[in-house]
Amino acid sequence: MAKAPTEVQDAIELRMHHCHGDQRPTQHLKLLAATAALQSTGHLVAKPLPSYPVDIDRARALGYPVGPLTEPQLRLDWDYHSRLLGEVPNGDLPAVVDRTDWPTNMAGMIENPTRSSFFRDTPNEDPTTSVPPSSFKDMGLNNIVRGAHFAHCGGGAAVAKEAYVPSNWGITSHMCNGYSAAHNCGHSRKHVISGGGKLSTNNAVPSKFPKEWSHMIPPSLYFSALAGSGNINPPSLHGRCVVHIGSGTGSMKRALMLTGAFVIGIDIKPTVDAGSRVEHTTVVADYDAFEGRMGTLVEHSVHGMGFCRADNDLIAFDADCATRSQMTMNMNGRCRDSTTGHVDHTKPGADQAAQRDRIDSKTIQWMDSVLHPHSDAECITQATKWPHGPGGWGFSDTDAHTILVSPPRWDPDNTTVQEADRLRARSLYHRQCRDSRTAHGPVSTDERTSPGRICDP
């Protein structure tokens, strides 16, 4: 984890708060030694103190685990990561000539509530071209043609919340809709989501925490996005970057910092109170000022942080909840039709909502233009090479061949929304497996354990 010098100092002071006067000097030296030890192992990314050489020797003498990182390495690492803890002044970013292309395996994801009207087949009655598409299926998308269920399950966030994540990859996100321990938590779709912040789960958010705390996303979603697209294979993603449009409380940043990736958060707010800390936005920008020209904003942000297009592994878009987006209409349906999600111009906030629709659709269409599609076979190979079950980043073979490769939620042939459709898809897959074994004989051990295999044994 990365911590600013003030955060490290505050942590040391907090630890010494209950020390008696005669114990404070000794305790302070021990805490400095512990801090140096954590830095040397890479568990703490912070600016080395001037006393670091003495502190690390004291850590060895006290028997603390000491890692191989040297002070010069730590200073270089801090120079790199310190950009995550500050903010870029609002305004024009420098123009950079970038002759690289976006990577073909780059993942794109759009964070959405499961019941967003973007997934409904409700054509807008207004035929004018100024009215943006009202459904994903009407946006003319060629590459964002997959989707993944996700839930804040098992106390992963401060509210019980479901999401559906459109993507160009088959993201192995964890949703409680598996049928055995081979998928997620192993409960059925009707499993009660145990979100933090509920008194009934003894996990209530402290009353002093602001409302932004409820927007924290569990790290598993972002790890799954990188794992499902094959972008988390290297030992470290140091030197790589990802972009989070609408970064808010910095959920992606706090998760993917652990991989070494540099997370570029773009948001309208310079700082966001996330309850336990204040999150600093990397690039402060107003979406409205760009009118959906998100490509310009994203490229300038990437270049401004010292990267190029080819360095990027993931682009995620989270609509601004405060501007009455259709993507988050469950939070602001007062200016929209409750069934179709279309703007109701007789209600307050309608003009702002219409502008939001234009920006959202342009952003999604731009993302689609820079992403690449991937076959079922590619997605299954990536999904099944990772461990599945609780805490895993992968899918079981059955879930990979049914849930993962299903048409997206906005497609009439989707088989993941209704329980009957999921059961039918699983039955068909198992029947195909039986027919395959009957036709080709017993499946060998190597075939059963290889990634992307066709059938369960």
FILUMVEX-275078 format. One record per residue: residue in one letter; x negated, y, z of N, C-alpha, C in turn. Coordinates in pm, whole numbers, padded with zeros to 5 digits, always signed. Layout:
BEGIN
aXYZXYZXYZ ...
# end
This chain:
BEGIN
m-00084-00119+00000+00000+00000+00000-00088+00124+00000 a-00041+00229-00065-00115+00354-00072-00060+00454+00029 k-00148+00516+00102-00108+00613+00203-00192+00739+00191 a-00127+00853+00204-00197+00980+00203-00276+00996+00333 p-00381+01079+00334-00460+01098+00456-00375+01139+00575 t-00272+01221+00551-00187+01262+00664-00108+01145+00720 e-00067+01052+00633+00008+00935+00679-00082+00845+00763 v-00207+00829+00722-00300+00748+00799-00324+00811+00936 q-00344+00941+00937-00368+01010+01063-00246+01001+01155 d-00126+01016+01098-00004+01005+01178+00011+00866+01238 a-00024+00763+01161-00014+00626+01211-00110+00603+01327 i-00231+00659+01315-00329+00644+01423-00281+00717+01549 e-00229+00838+01532-00180+00915+01646-00062+00844+01713 l+00025+00785+01632+00140+00714+01689+00094+00595+01772 r-00007+00525+01723-00058+00408+01795-00123+00449+01926 m-00181+00567+01932-00251+00612+02052-00160+00684+02150 h-00033+00697+02114+00058+00780+02193+00068+00734+02338 h+00065+00603+02358+00086+00551+02493-00045+00514+02564 c-00157+00553+02505-00285+00523+02569-00313+00623+02682 h-00371+00571+02789-00412+00658+02898-00536+00737+02858 g-00561+00846+02928-00669+00936+02892-00804+00870+02880 d-00838+00782+02975-00971+00720+02972-00982+00612+02865 q-00867+00565+02810-00869+00462+02706-00868+00520+02565 r-00835+00646+02553-00813+00704+02420-00938+00702+02331 p-01057+00738+02381-01175+00734+02291-01202+00595+02235 t-01196+00493+02321-01221+00356+02275-01115+00310+02177 q-00989+00339+02210-00879+00299+02122-00889+00367+01986 h-00930+00492+01987-00942+00566+01861-01049+00504+01771 l-01161+00465+01829-01266+00401+01751-01219+00267+01694 k-01143+00191+01775-01090+00062+01727-00993+00082+01610 l-00911+00186+01619-00814+00211+01511-00884+00255+01384 l-00990+00333+01398-01068+00371+01279-01133+00248+01216 a-01181+00158+01299-01241+00034+01249-01137-00052+01179 a-01017-00061+01238-00910-00140+01176-00869-00081+01042 t-00864+00052+01035-00830+00119+00909-00934+00088+00802 a-01061+00095+00837-01168+00065+00743-01161-00080+00696 a-01129-00171+00788-01119-00312+00751-01006-00335+00652 l-00892-00272+00675-00779-00285+00582-00814-00229+00444 q-00889-00120+00442-00932-00064+00314-01028-00158+00242 s-01117-00220+00315-01218-00305+00252-01157-00431+00190 t-01041-00474+00239-00974-00593+00184-00875-00556+00074 g-00851-00427+00055-00757-00385-00048-00614-00377-00001 h-00587-00407+00126-00450-00401+00178-00404-00257+00199 l-00497-00166+00217-00464-00025+00236-00542+00058+00134 v-00470+00134+00054-00532+00226-00041-00523+00365+00019 a-00634+00418+00063-00637+00550+00126-00777+00609+00106 k-00786+00738+00123-00914+00806+00107-01008+00766+00221 p-01126+00712+00189-01219+00673+00297-01258+00793+00382 l-01261+00774+00512-01299+00881+00602-01451+00902+00597 p-01498+01019+00635-01643+01043+00638-01717+00942+00725 s-01647+00890+00827-01710+00795+00919-01698+00650+00871 y-01659+00629+00744-01633+00492+00697-01750+00396+00719 p-01877+00432+00685-01986+00335+00705-01997+00288+00850 v-01978+00382+00944-01985+00345+01085-01863+00262+01124 d-01748+00301+01072-01624+00231+01106-01626+00086+01058 i-01677+00062+00938-01676-00076+00885-01774-00164+00960 d-01888-00105+01004-01982-00183+01087-01918-00218+01221 r-01843-00124+01276-01775-00151+01403-01668-00259+01385 a-01601-00259+01269-01500-00361+01242-01562-00499+01240 r-01680-00511+01180-01749-00641+01178-01786-00683+01319 a-01836-00586+01397-01876-00619+01535-01757-00663+01619 l-01639-00608+01591-01519-00644+01667-01453-00772+01616 g-01505-00826+01506-01450-00950+01452-01330-00932+01361 y-01307-00810+01314-01195-00787+01222-01229-00844+01084 p-01131-00899+01011-01157-00947+00874-01201-00830+00786 v-01314-00844+00720-01369-00738+00635-01379-00790+00492 g-01334-00709+00398-01333-00750+00258-01458-00707+00183 p-01462-00735+00052-01583-00710-00028-01590-00571-00088 l-01484-00488-00077-01483-00358-00143-01580-00263-00076 t-01659-00193-00157-01758-00099-00106-01699+00042-00099 e-01767+00130-00028-01717+00267-00016-01707+00338-00151 p-01806+00326-00242-01790+00389-00374-01670+00335-00451 q-01646+00203-00440-01528+00146-00506-01399+00202-00447 l-01396+00217-00318-01277+00270-00253-01251+00414-00294 r-01357+00492-00309-01338+00632-00349-01287+00640-00494 l-01340+00556-00583-01289+00553-00720-01143+00508-00722 d-01112+00408-00641-00975+00358-00635-00880+00466-00582 w-00926+00542-00483-00842+00647-00428-00820+00758-00530 d-00923+00793-00606-00906+00894-00711-00798+00853-00809 y-00790+00724-00834-00690+00671-00929-00550+00673-00866 h-00538+00618-00748-00407+00601-00686-00354+00729-00622 s-00440+00825-00593-00392+00946-00526-00291+01021-00611 r-00292+00998-00742-00193+01063-00828-00052+01016-00797 l-00041+00897-00737+00091+00845-00701+00151+00919-00582 l+00069+00987-00506+00117+01047-00382+00137+01197-00395 g+00106+01252-00507+00127+01394-00530+00237+01416-00631 e+00246+01536-00686+00347+01565-00785+00285+01648-00897 v+00338+01631-01016+00293+01708-01130+00378+01833-01139 p+00320+01952-01147+00400+02074-01155+00498+02067-01271 n+00617+02117-01248+00718+02119-01353+00674+02214-01464 g+00700+02178-01586+00663+02263-01699+00610+02181-01814 d+00553+02246-01913+00505+02178-02032+00382+02095-01999 l+00380+01972-02051+00265+01885-02034+00176+01896-02157 p+00048+01870-02145-00043+01889-02258-00012+01797-02375 a-00031+01849-02496-00012+01770-02617-00135+01682-02637 v-00111+01553-02664-00220+01457-02682-00197+01381-02812 v-00303+01360-02888-00294+01279-03009-00308+01133-02968 d-00204+01056-02986-00201+00915-02945-00176+00831-03069 r-00276+00757-03114-00262+00676-03235-00232+00530-03203 t-00205+00500-03078-00169+00363-03041-00018+00343-03052 d+00023+00219-03047+00165+00184-03053+00210+00127-02918 w+00340+00131-02895+00394+00066-02776+00371-00084-02788 p+00332-00153-02680+00305-00297-02688+00428-00376-02731 t+00407-00483-02806+00520-00565-02853+00587-00641-02739 n+00513-00669-02632+00572-00742-02519+00620-00648-02408 m+00622-00517-02434+00669-00422-02334+00815-00451-02299 a+00846-00447-02172+00983-00473-02127+01058-00342-02110 g+01185-00345-02139+01272-00231-02115+01391-00277-02034 m+01436-00197-01940+01551-00235-01858+01632-00112-01823 i+01764-00131-01820+01857-00023-01790+01935-00065-01666 e+01914+00008-01558+01976-00028-01430+02120+00021-01429 n+02213-00071-01412+02356-00042-01423+02437-00115-01319 p+02544-00054-01272+02640-00130-01191+02704-00238-01276 t+02735-00351-01216+02794-00461-01291+02922-00422-01361 r+03001-00336-01298+03132-00302-01353+03130-00174-01435 s+03014-00131-01481+03005-00010-01562+03093-00022-01686 s+03160+00087-01720+03246+00085-01839+03167+00075-01968 f+03035+00087-01960+02953+00066-02078+02965-00077-02130 f+03010-00168-02045+03019-00308-02084+03160-00345-02131 r+03247-00248-02144+03385-00276-02184+03405-00245-02332 d+03496-00318-02392+03527-00297-02534+03642-00198-02543 t+03611-00071-02524+03715+00031-02522+03675+00146-02615 p+03697+00131-02746+03660+00237-02841+03725+00370-02806 n+03653+00478-02824+03706+00610-02794+03805+00649-02902 e+03917+00705-02860+04020+00744-02955+03980+00866-03035 d+03883+00942-02988+03837+01061-03059+03738+01019-03168 p+03772+01035-03296+03685+00986-03404+03569+01078-03438 t+03558+01194-03374+03455+01291-03410+03317+01237-03374 t+03217+01277-03453+03081+01227-03430+03017+01285-03305 s+03078+01391-03250+03020+01452-03131+03045+01369-03006 v+03139+01275-03016+03169+01190-02901+03075+01069-02903 p+02995+01048-02798+02899+00938-02798+02969+00803-02787 p+02900+00694-02823+02959+00560-02811+03001+00532-02668 s+03112+00462-02654+03165+00435-02520+03128+00297-02470 s+03057+00218-02548+03020+00083-02508+02884+00049-02566 f+02811-00037-02497+02683-00081-02549+02697-00142-02688 k+02805-00215-02709+02821-00284-02837+02841-00188-02952 d+02874-00062-02925+02895+00037-03031+02775+00128-03051 m+02665+00102-02981+02548+00190-02991+02453+00151-03104 g+02480+00040-03170+02392-00004-03277+02258-00052-03228 l+02255-00115-03112+02129-00162-03054+02082-00289-03124 n+01952-00295-03153+01895-00411-03220+01804-00494-03130 n+01750-00433-03025+01650-00501-02942+01695-00520-02798 i+01772-00426-02745+01827-00444-02610+01955-00526-02624 v+01938-00656-02639+02051-00744-02668+02061-00857-02566 r+01996-00839-02451+02005-00937-02344+02047-00866-02216 g+02081-00943-02117+02119-00883-01990+02100-00980-01876 a+02080-00927-01757+02055-01010-01640+02135-00959-01522 h+02195-01054-01449+02265-01020-01325+02163-00998-01214 f+02197-00911-01124+02109-00888-01010+02194-00844-00892 a+02158-00888-00773+02229-00846-00653+02130-00822-00541 h+02162-00725-00458+02083-00703-00337+02128-00810-00237 c+02063-00922-00243+02108-01037-00165+02017-01060-00045 g+02073-01103+00065+01994-01139+00180+01927-01022+00248 g+01994-00905+00252+01938-00791+00322+01831-00719+00245 g+01833-00730+00112+01728-00668+00032+01742-00519+00018 a+01858-00463+00050+01876-00319+00036+01972-00271+00144 a+01995-00142+00144+02076-00085+00251+02226-00092+00221 v+02262-00137+00103+02404-00156+00071+02417-00284-00008 a+02535-00347+00002+02564-00462-00083+02596-00409-00221 k+02521-00449-00321+02532-00385-00451+02498-00485-00561 e+02581-00491-00663+02554-00574-00778+02514-00487-00896 a+02432-00541-00982+02390-00468-01101+02382-00564-01219 y+02393-00510-01338+02369-00587-01460+02264-00509-01537 v+02156-00576-01575+02039-00508-01628+02021-00543-01776 p+02068-00458-01869+02040-00480-02011+01890-00470-02037 s+01838-00557-02124+01695-00561-02149+01668-00623-02285 n+01544-00610-02330+01501-00679-02452+01440-00814-02421 w+01417-00842-02292+01363-00970-02246+01468-01041-02161 g+01450-01171-02144+01535-01245-02051+01480-01232-01911 i+01522-01129-01839+01470-01104-01705+01522-01209-01608 t+01433-01265-01528+01471-01370-01434+01513-01309-01301 s+01604-01214-01308+01648-01146-01186+01731-01240-01100 h+01729-01217-00971+01792-01309-00877+01931-01262-00838 m+02029-01341-00874+02169-01315-00843+02224-01441-00780 c+02310-01428-00682+02362-01547-00614+02470-01614-00698 n+02432-01660-00818+02530-01733-00899+02471-01864-00948 g+02371-01913-00876+02315-02043-00911+02401-02155-00856 y+02362-02279-00886+02440-02394-00841+02359-02486-00753 s+02236-02451-00728+02152-02532-00640+02036-02444-00595 a+01952-02499-00512+01835-02423-00466+01738-02395-00579 a+01764-02454-00696+01678-02430-00811+01697-02291-00869 h+01798-02222-00824+01821-02087-00877+01856-01993-00763 n+01774-01894-00741+01799-01791-00640+01821-01850-00502 c+01929-01807-00434+01947-01852-00296+02022-01984-00291 g+02072-02034-00405+02137-02164-00406+02284-02162-00376 h+02342-02044-00352+02485-02037-00323+02564-02015-00452 s+02694-02029-00440+02780-02007-00557+02797-01859-00582 r+02864-01826-00692+02885-01686-00729+02962-01612-00620 k+03046-01680-00544+03128-01616-00443+03055-01598-00310 h+02927-01627-00310+02847-01607-00190+02856-01462-00143 v+02875-01441-00016+02884-01305+00040+02746-01242+00036 i+02735-01130-00033+02606-01061-00041+02579-00993+00092 s+02469-01030+00155+02438-00978+00287+02346-00859+00276 g+02401-00747+00233+02320-00626+00218+02289-00564+00353 g+02169-00508+00365+02137-00436+00487+02230-00316+00501 g+02240-00262+00619+02324-00146+00639+02464-00181+00684 k+02493-00310+00698+02625-00351+00746+02613-00393+00892 l+02701-00339+00974+02695-00372+01116+02714-00521+01139 s+02793-00585+01051+02821-00727+01069+02697-00813+01049 t+02594-00760+00982+02471-00835+00960+02361-00795+01058 n+02395-00708+01154+02297-00660+01250+02177-00596+01180 n+02204-00533+01070+02097-00474+00992+02136-00334+00948 a+02199-00260+01036+02249-00127+01001+02134-00029+00984 v+02153+00063+00890+02054+00168+00868+02062+00268+00983 p+01949+00310+01039+01953+00410+01146+02030+00535+01102 s+02108+00590+01192+02195+00702+01159+02118+00825+01112 k+01992+00838+01152+01915+00955+01112+01865+00946+00968 f+01876+00827+00907+01829+00812+00769+01927+00879+00674 p+01877+00945+00568+01966+01011+00473+02033+00911+00380 k+02131+00960+00305+02208+00872+00218+02122+00811+00107 e+02010+00876+00070+01925+00823-00036+01870+00684-00003 w+01866+00651+00126+01815+00521+00167+01894+00408+00102 s+02023+00431+00077+02107+00325+00021+02075+00295-00124 h+01988+00372-00187+01955+00350-00327+01826+00271-00345 m+01773+00218-00238+01651+00139-00250+01681+00008-00323 i+01596-00028-00418+01610-00152-00494+01506-00252-00444 p+01545-00377-00417+01447-00476-00373+01336-00496-00477 p+01213-00517-00434+01100-00531-00528+01117-00644-00628 s+01194-00749-00592+01202-00866-00679+01253-00833-00818 l+01338-00730-00832+01389-00696-00965+01274-00655-01058 y+01185-00572-01008+01076-00523-01092+00970-00630-01115 f+00942-00713-01013+00850-00823-01034+00905-00920-01138 s+01037-00945-01133+01099-01035-01229+01091-00980-01370 a+01106-00848-01385+01099-00787-01517+00961-00806-01578 l+00855-00790-01498+00720-00810-01549+00689-00957-01570 a+00736-01042-01478+00710-01186-01492+00784-01242-01613 g+00909-01202-01632+00989-01254-01743+00940-01210-01878 s+00860-01104-01884+00807-01056-02011+00659-01091-02029 g+00605-01165-01934+00465-01207-01945+00365-01098-01915 n+00406-00993-01846+00317-00879-01820+00257-00879-01681 i+00277-00988-01606+00220-00990-01471+00116-01101-01461 n+00073-01153-01574-00024-01263-01576-00164-01225-01529 p-00217-01107-01565-00355-01076-01524-00369-01074-01372 p-00491-01095-01323-00513-01086-01177-00470-00952-01121 s-00490-00845-01200-00452-00712-01156-00405-00633-01277 l-00309-00543-01255-00262-00455-01362-00328-00318-01352 h-00443-00312-01286-00517-00187-01275-00551-00136-01416 g-00520-00010-01443-00543+00045-01576-00419+00040-01664 r-00314-00027-01617-00188-00033-01690-00089+00064-01624 c+00018+00098-01694+00118+00188-01636+00257+00140-01670 v+00354+00186-01594+00496+00163-01621+00568+00295-01598 v+00683+00312-01660+00758+00437-01652+00895+00411-01592 h+00933+00491-01494+01066+00481-01432+01137+00614-01452 i+01234+00617-01545+01312+00737-01572+01426+00743-01471 g+01423+00841-01385+01519+00847-01275+01466+00772-01155 s+01344+00807-01113+01273+00728-01013+01330+00739-00872 g+01393+00853-00840+01461+00867-00710+01372+00835-00592 t+01414+00734-00515+01344+00700-00391+01216+00621-00414 g+01179+00598-00540+01051+00533-00568+01049+00384-00544 s+01162+00316-00565+01166+00171-00543+01065+00099-00631 m+01063+00136-00759+00970+00069-00851+00826+00100-00813 k+00798+00224-00778+00662+00262-00744+00611+00181-00626 r+00691+00173-00522+00647+00103-00401+00628-00045-00426 a+00707-00102-00520+00693-00245-00550+00573-00272-00639 l+00563-00202-00751+00462-00234-00850+00325-00177-00818 m+00314-00087-00721+00182-00045-00674+00101-00165-00628 l+00171-00268-00577+00103-00386-00525+00034-00464-00636 t+00076-00445-00761+00014-00516-00873-00105-00441-00929 g-00125-00316-00888-00231-00232-00942-00185-00142-01053 a-00060-00158-01099-00008-00073-01206+00016+00068-01155 f-00002+00165-01242+00026+00305-01208+00169+00335-01251 v+00255+00367-01156+00397+00390-01184+00422+00539-01203 i+00471+00576-01320+00502+00714-01352+00651+00735-01329 g+00684+00800-01220+00825+00827-01188+00867+00963-01241 i+00977+00966-01315+01030+01090-01371+01164+01119-01305 d+01177+01237-01246+01302+01270-01178+01316+01422-01172 i+01437+01467-01147+01464+01611-01141+01422+01669-01006 k+01415+01585-00903+01379+01631-00769+01229+01612-00744 p+01159+01718-00700+01016+01703-00670+00990+01603-00558 t+01076+01602-00457+01062+01508-00346+01199+01451-00312 v+01200+01327-00265+01323+01261-00224+01301+01200-00086 d+01388+01230+00006+01380+01174+00140+01433+01031+00136 a+01343+00934+00150+01381+00793+00141+01401+00730+00279 g+01422+00811+00379+01450+00758+00512+01325+00738+00594 s+01244+00640+00555+01122+00613+00630+01003+00693+00579 r+01021+00766+00469+00911+00843+00411+00970+00944+00314 v+00887+01036+00269+00926+01131+00164+00856+01088+00036 e+00934+01062-00068+00878+01016-00195+00851+01136-00286 h+00730+01143-00340+00692+01250-00431+00708+01202-00575 t+00780+01278-00655+00800+01243-00795+00674+01270-00875 t+00638+01179-00963+00516+01196-01043+00533+01309-01144 v+00642+01305-01221+00671+01408-01321+00810+01465-01294 v+00817+01591-01264+00944+01658-01236+01000+01711-01367 a+01119+01667-01404+01177+01710-01531+01329+01705-01522 d+01393+01794-01595+01538+01800-01602+01581+01734-01733 y+01653+01622-01723+01698+01551-01843+01775+01644-01937 d+01860+01728-01878+01948+01812-01959+01868+01902-02052 a+01751+01946-02006+01669+02036-02087+01617+01966-02213 f+01607+01833-02208+01558+01758-02324+01672+01708-02412 e+01796+01717-02365+01914+01675-02441+01897+01536-02502 g+01845+01445-02423+01832+01308-02470+01707+01280-02550 r+01619+01378-02571+01494+01353-02643+01395+01289-02545 m+01432+01171-02499+01356+01107-02393+01220+01060-02441 g+01207+01035-02571+01077+00993-02623+00971+01099-02600 t+01007+01224-02624+00913+01335-02600+00874+01342-02454 l+00973+01334-02366+00947+01343-02223+00860+01227-02174 v+00893+01104-02215+00818+00988-02168+00675+00991-02220 e+00657+01022-02347+00521+01023-02401+00436+01132-02336 h+00493+01249-02315+00418+01355-02247+00382+01314-02105 s+00472+01243-02039+00446+01199-01902+00333+01096-01899 v+00337+01001-01993+00231+00898-02002+00097+00963-02031 h+00094+01055-02127-00031+01122-02162-00081+01210-02048 g+00012+01277-01980-00027+01366-01871-00093+01292-01756 m-00063+01164-01742-00125+01084-01637-00250+01011-01684 g-00293+01041-01808-00418+00983-01857-00406+00849-01927 f-00284+00813-01968-00263+00686-02037-00218+00710-02180 c-00210+00601-02257-00156+00608-02393-00042+00506-02405 r+00024+00506-02520+00139+00416-02538+00100+00270-02513 a-00016+00230-02564-00056+00090-02555-00082+00044-02412 d-00091+00136-02317-00118+00100-02177+00009+00067-02100 n+00125+00085-02161+00251+00075-02087+00311-00065-02096 d+00359-00118-01983+00416-00252-01979+00567-00253-01956 l+00624-00143-01908+00766-00145-01872+00822-00003-01875 i+00942+00012-01930+01017+00137-01921+01154+00104-01863 a+01188+00169-01754+01318+00148-01690+01394+00280-01686 f+01524+00272-01704+01609+00391-01703+01719+00373-01601 d+01727+00466-01508+01833+00467-01407+01906+00600-01419 a+02032+00596-01458+02108+00720-01480+02117+00801-01352 d+02126+00931-01369+02136+01023-01257+02276+01013-01197 c+02285+00964-01074+02415+00946-01011+02488+01078-00987 a+02412+01187-00980+02473+01315-00943+02538+01386-01060 t+02523+01332-01181+02574+01404-01297+02687+01330-01367 r+02760+01251-01293+02882+01187-01343+02857+01103-01467 s+02753+01022-01462+02722+00935-01573+02825+00823-01584 q+02851+00780-01706+02937+00664-01727+02872+00540-01670 m+02739+00539-01667+02667+00424-01615+02690+00406-01466 t+02728+00511-01397+02753+00501-01253+02893+00552-01220 m+02988+00520-01306+03121+00578-01290+03190+00529-01163 n+03141+00420-01105+03201+00376-00980+03178+00478-00869 m+03081+00568-00890+03052+00669-00789+03119+00803-00821 n+03161+00821-00943+03217+00950-00981+03329+00935-01084 g+03421+00845-01059+03528+00820-01154+03636+00927-01156 r+03621+01029-01076+03726+01131-01068+03740+01210-01197 c+03636+01212-01281+03645+01287-01407+03657+01194-01527 r+03688+01066-01504+03698+00969-01612+03824+00884-01597 d+03864+00825-01707+03972+00727-01703+03922+00605-01628 s+03998+00558-01533+03953+00450-01446+03939+00317-01519 t+04001+00302-01635+03995+00176-01709+03890+00179-01818 t+03892+00282-01900+03802+00288-02015+03669+00355-01985 g+03666+00443-01884+03545+00518-01855+03529+00641-01940 h+03623+00668-02032+03613+00786-02116+03634+00912-02034 v+03572+01020-02078+03586+01148-02010+03730+01195-02019 d+03785+01238-01907+03919+01297-01903+03901+01448-01891 h+03924+01520-02002+03894+01663-02007+03991+01746-01923 t+04090+01682-01864+04182+01756-01775+04132+01757-01632 k+04021+01688-01604+03972+01675-01467+03844+01755-01447 p+03820+01799-01325+03696+01874-01296+03571+01790-01325 g+03470+01855-01378+03346+01786-01407+03341+01718-01542 a+03448+01734-01623+03454+01663-01751+03343+01706-01846 d+03315+01835-01854+03212+01883-01946+03074+01827-01910 q+03046+01824-01781+02919+01770-01736+02911+01621-01766 a+03022+01552-01749+03024+01409-01778+03003+01382-01926 a+03063+01463-02013+03045+01446-02157+02899+01468-02197 q+02836+01569-02137+02695+01593-02165+02610+01476-02117 r+02645+01420-02001+02573+01305-01950+02583+01187-02046 d+02701+01166-02103+02720+01056-02198+02628+01070-02319 r+02616+01191-02370+02530+01214-02486+02384+01183-02452 i+02341+01229-02335+02202+01208-02295+02174+01061-02269 d+02266+00994-02201+02247+00852-02171+02239+00769-02298 s+02331+00792-02391+02333+00712-02513+02208+00738-02597 k+02162+00863-02605+02040+00893-02679+01918+00828-02614 t+01917+00828-02482+01805+00765-02410+01800+00616-02438 i+01915+00550-02430+01922+00406-02454+01883+00373-02597 q+01930+00453-02692+01897+00429-02832+01748+00452-02859 w+01687+00551-02792+01543+00569-02808+01467+00450-02753 m+01504+00403-02634+01438+00286-02577+01448+00168-02672 d+01566+00148-02730+01586+00038-02823+01492+00050-02943 s+01462+00172-02984+01379+00193-03102+01232+00160-03078 v+01185+00164-02952+01043+00137-02925+01020-00001-02867 l+01128-00072-02835+01116-00207-02781+01123-00310-02893 h+01080-00432-02863+01082-00541-02960+01172-00653-02908 p+01241-00722-02999+01326-00834-02956+01241-00958-02930 h+01297-01054-02856+01226-01177-02826+01323-01294-02831 s+01275-01403-02885+01361-01519-02908+01396-01590-02778 d+01497-01677-02785+01533-01758-02669+01414-01842-02623 a+01341-01896-02719+01228-01983-02683+01122-01906-02605 e+01094-01781-02647+00996-01699-02575+01043-01671-02433 c+01169-01635-02419+01223-01601-02286+01224-01723-02195 i+01260-01839-02250+01264-01961-02169+01123-02000-02124 t+01026-01987-02213+00888-02021-02178+00838-01936-02062 q+00864-01804-02068+00820-01716-01960+00894-01746-01830 a+01024-01775-01841+01106-01794-01721+01073-01923-01648 t+01043-02030-01722+01024-02160-01659+00880-02187-01616 k+00788-02096-01646+00651-02120-01601+00627-02066-01461 w+00726-01995-01406+00715-01944-01269+00797-02030-01175 p+00759-02038-01049+00841-02113-00951+00981-02052-00942 h+01081-02138-00925+01216-02089-00908+01262-02114-00766 g+01384-02077-00738+01436-02091-00603+01411-01967-00522 p+01443-01968-00393+01426-01850-00308+01282-01798-00311 g+01269-01671-00345+01138-01609-00349+01062-01628-00478 g+01111-01713-00567+01041-01737-00693+01075-01634-00798 w+00990-01623-00899+01012-01530-01008+01070-01597-01130 g+01086-01730-01126+01130-01803-01244+01271-01855-01233 f+01311-01929-01336+01442-01992-01341+01423-02142-01354 s+01519-02217-01305+01520-02360-01330+01546-02382-01478 d+01517-02501-01524+01535-02531-01666+01682-02514-01707 t+01773-02560-01622+01915-02549-01654+01959-02404-01661 d+01922-02324-01562+01964-02184-01562+01900-02106-01676 a+01776-02144-01713+01711-02076-01824+01783-02100-01955 h+01840-02221-01971+01909-02256-02094+02056-02217-02094 t+02105-02164-01983+02247-02124-01979+02262-01977-01942 i+02222-01940-01820+02237-01801-01775+02144-01709-01852 l+02018-01749-01869+01918-01660-01927+01946-01628-02074 v+01990-01728-02151+02004-01708-02296+02148-01677-02336 s+02234-01653-02240+02371-01616-02273+02376-01483-02348 p+02471-01466-02440+02492-01333-02499+02518-01232-02388 p+02488-01104-02411+02501-01004-02304+02644-00981-02259 r+02657-00909-02151+02787-00890-02088+02888-00824-02182 w+02842-00738-02271+02935-00667-02360+02970-00749-02484 d+02916-00870-02494+02948-00958-02607+03064-01050-02568 p+03164-01066-02655+03278-01153-02620+03236-01297-02591 d+03120-01341-02641+03075-01478-02620+02992-01495-02493 n+02985-01391-02409+02910-01401-02284+02962-01517-02199 t+02870-01591-02138+02909-01708-02056+02863-01694-01912 t+02834-01574-01865+02782-01558-01729+02879-01490-01634 v+02981-01422-01685+03068-01342-01599+03168-01429-01525 q+03240-01516-01599+03343-01600-01539+03283-01734-01496 e+03327-01782-01380+03276-01909-01330+03308-02023-01426 a+03426-02021-01486+03464-02128-01579+03370-02131-01700 d+03330-02014-01748+03237-02008-01862+03101-02062-01824 r+03055-02031-01703+02925-02081-01659+02927-02233-01646 l+03035-02288-01591+03047-02433-01577+03051-02500-01715 r+03121-02436-01808+03132-02493-01943+02995-02493-02010 a+02918-02385-01993+02784-02378-02053+02691-02482-01993 r+02699-02501-01863+02615-02602-01797+02651-02743-01843 s+02782-02768-01854+02826-02901-01898+02778-02930-02040 l+02788-02830-02127+02742-02847-02264+02593-02874-02268 y+02517-02801-02187+02372-02820-02185+02336-02960-02135 h+02400-03006-02029+02371-03139-01976+02413-03248-02074 r+02522-03225-02147+02564-03323-02246+02461-03332-02359 q+02406-03217-02401+02303-03216-02503+02177-03287-02455 c+02146-03270-02326+02029-03338-02269+02048-03489-02273 r+02167-03536-02234+02193-03681-02236+02185-03735-02378 d+02242-03661-02472+02237-03706-02612+02094-03712-02662 s+02013-03613-02620+01874-03609-02663+01796-03727-02608 r+01817-03760-02480+01746-03873-02421+01790-04004-02483 t+01918-04013-02516+01968-04136-02577+01907-04156-02715 a+01890-04045-02788+01838-04055-02924+01687-04076-02928 h+01615-04021-02831+01469-04024-02837+01404-04108-02728 g+01483-04174-02643+01426-04256-02539+01391-04178-02415 p+01330-04238-02313+01297-04170-02187+01203-04053-02209 v+01217-03951-02126+01132-03834-02132+01008-03859-02047 s+00890-03832-02102+00765-03856-02030+00747-03755-01918 t+00656-03789-01827+00628-03698-01715+00575-03565-01765 d+00486-03568-01864+00430-03443-01917+00537-03356-01977 e+00633-03417-02048+00741-03339-02110+00831-03278-02005 r+00852-03351-01894+00941-03299-01791+00881-03180-01718 t+00749-03175-01709+00686-03069-01629+00630-02955-01713 s+00645-02962-01845+00590-02856-01929+00684-02737-01935 p+00628-02611-01941+00712-02492-01949+00794-02492-02078 g+00916-02443-02068+01000-02429-02186+01052-02561-02238 r+01051-02668-02154+01098-02798-02199+01245-02788-02237 i+01290-02879-02317+01425-02870-02374+01529-02908-02272 c+01507-03012-02194+01613-03061-02105+01558-03098-01968 d+01646-03093-01869+01611-03146-01737+01601-03298-01746 p+01519-03360-01663+01513-03507-01662+01640-03564-01604 
# end
